[in-house]
C-alpha cells in the first residue's frame, strides 16, 4: 500500500526552474509523484529529476520526466521509471512573469 513519504505545498513559481520537493528516498520499490498547480489562472511547467548518487550531487541528476505543463487547478501523477536514491521535482512559470503555485506529494511502496 502506498504511503506519503514527503510533501511540499504552496510554493510560488519563478521564471526559472527551481526545486519544489527534493528528497532522498529510502529502500522502496515504487515511487510516484503527484504535482498540482493550485493557482487560480496561471499555468506552470514541471519536470522530475532523479539520481542514484548517494550524496545527491547536482551534476548526477537527469530528467526522469520531461517538461510538462499544468493548467491552473490541474494535477498529474507520475511514476518514476526505476529505483533511485534521490528525486527532485522542479517547477517554473509557464509564461514569464505569470507565476503559478506548485504543490507536490511523494508516495512510495515497499
N, C-alpha and C positions, 0 to 999 in steps of 0.2 A: 504494500500500500504506500502511495507517495506521501511524503511529509514535507512541510515547508522548512527549508534549510535557512533561508535568509530573504529579507525583503527590503526594498527602498522605495518610498513613495513621495510624491510631491516635489520632485526636482525640476526646476525650470531649465529649459534647454538654453544653449548658446548657439552662435552661428557655426561653431566648430565642434567636432566630436569630442565628448567628454564622458568619462566613466560614470554610469548611473549606479551600477552594482558590480563590484569586483569581489570575488570570493574564492578562497582556497577550499577545494572540495575534499570531503572525506572519502573513504573507500566505498564508492557507490557504483551500482551497475547501470543506472539510467538517470539522466538528468534532463530536466526540461525547464524552460524559462517562459514565463508569461510577461509580456511587455504591453503596457497600455499608455494611452495618451488621454489624460483627464482634462485637457484644455477645452474650452467651450467652442473655439472656432479655428484654431491653427493646427496644421498637421506637423508631425515630427518624423524624422528618419531615425532608424536604429540599425545596429548590427551587433553580432555576438562574436567575440574573440575568445580563443581558448589556447591553453598552453599545457605542456607536460613538464615544464621546468619546475623543479621543487621550490625554487626561490621566486618564481613568478617574474623573472627578468623581462622588462618591457619588450626587448628585441625578440623574445621567444614566442610572443603571441601571434596567431594567424587567424584570419576570418574563418569561422565555422558556419556562420550565417551571414550572407552578403546583405548589403544595404536594402532595407525595405521601408516603405512609408506607411505610417499610421495616421489616418484621418482623425479629426477631433472626436473624442469619445470612443475610439476603436481600441481593440485589444487583439493580440495574436499569441499563440502558443508555439514554441519552437523546441524540438527535441534535439539535443546535441548528438553529433554523429559518432562519438566514441568516448571512451573513458579519458577524462582529462583531470589534471591536478588543479588547474585554475580556469575560471570563466570570468569574462569581463563584458558586461552589457553596456554599450555606448549609445548615446543619443545626441541629436542635434536638431536645430530648426530645419524644417523642410524648405523654408524660404527665409533668406537672410532678413533679420530684423523682426520676424514674426515668430516669437517664441511659443513653444508648447510646454506641456507638463508631463514629464516621463515618470513612469512607475514600473517596477519590476519585482517579480516574485520568482525565487529559485526553488524548484521542487526536485526531490530525489527519492529513489527507492534503493533498498539494499539488495 
